[in-house]
């Protein structure tokens, strides 16, 4: 079994959460179901996700953000 250096492993874990946070910050308010308040709430949750990704809890928040916000605004979502 190969030994993966911890800094590289942590970077690989943090990258999706960090990108989701950047995506959320740069999205317009109308992409969120409740507008500005919903966007602010997601930003707070994604900050929690960035902090808790090393214990694998943050990935659940990132997956929820994907399903609730990103997929909802996809051209193939059907809505």
C-alpha positions as CSV (number, residue, x, y, z in Angstrom):
1,X,0.0,0.0,0.0
2,X,1.4,3.3,-1.0
3,X,1.9,6.1,1.5
4,X,0.1,9.3,0.3
5,X,1.6,12.5,1.8
6,X,-1.0,14.2,4.1
7,X,-0.7,17.6,2.6
8,X,-1.6,16.3,-0.9
9,X,-4.5,14.2,0.6
10,X,-5.9,17.3,2.4
11,X,-5.6,19.4,-0.7
12,X,-7.6,16.8,-2.6
13,X,-10.3,16.8,0.1
14,X,-10.5,20.6,0.3
15,X,-10.6,21.3,-3.4
16,X,-14.3,20.4,-4.1
17,X,-15.5,22.2,-1.0
18,X,-13.5,25.3,-1.9
19,X,-14.7,25.3,-5.4
20,X,-18.3,24.9,-4.3
21,X,-17.8,27.9,-2.0
22,X,-16.4,30.0,-4.8
23,X,-19.3,28.9,-7.1
24,X,-21.8,29.9,-4.4
25,X,-20.2,33.4,-3.9
26,X,-20.2,34.1,-7.6
27,X,-23.8,32.9,-8.4
28,X,-26.5,35.5,-8.8
29,X,-29.3,35.6,-6.1
30,X,-32.0,34.4,-8.5
31,X,-30.3,31.0,-8.7
32,X,-31.3,30.3,-5.2
33,X,-34.9,29.3,-4.2
34,X,-35.2,31.9,-1.5
35,X,-33.0,34.6,-3.1
36,X,-30.5,36.5,-1.1
37,X,-31.2,35.0,2.3
38,X,-30.8,31.5,0.8
39,X,-27.5,32.4,-0.8
40,X,-26.2,33.8,2.5
41,X,-27.2,30.6,4.2
42,X,-25.5,28.4,1.6
43,X,-22.3,30.5,1.9
44,X,-22.3,29.8,5.7
45,X,-22.9,26.1,5.2
46,X,-20.1,25.9,2.6
47,X,-17.7,27.5,5.0
48,X,-18.6,24.8,7.5
49,X,-18.0,22.3,4.7
50,X,-14.5,23.6,4.0
51,X,-13.7,23.2,7.7
52,X,-15.2,19.8,8.2
53,X,-14.1,18.1,4.9
54,X,-11.1,16.4,6.7
55,X,-13.6,14.5,8.8
56,X,-15.7,13.8,5.7
57,X,-18.8,15.6,7.0
58,X,-18.2,18.5,4.6
59,X,-18.8,16.3,1.6
60,X,-22.4,15.8,2.6
61,X,-22.9,19.6,2.5
62,X,-21.2,19.9,-0.9
63,X,-23.4,17.1,-2.3
64,X,-26.5,18.8,-0.9
65,X,-25.4,22.2,-2.5
66,X,-24.9,20.4,-5.8
67,X,-28.4,18.9,-5.7
68,X,-30.3,21.9,-4.4
69,X,-28.6,24.7,-6.3
70,X,-26.4,23.6,-9.1
71,X,-28.7,20.9,-10.6
72,X,-31.7,23.1,-10.1
73,X,-30.1,25.7,-12.4
74,X,-28.8,23.3,-15.0
75,X,-30.2,23.6,-18.5
76,X,-31.0,19.9,-18.4
77,X,-33.0,20.0,-15.1
78,X,-36.3,20.2,-16.9
79,X,-37.6,23.2,-14.8
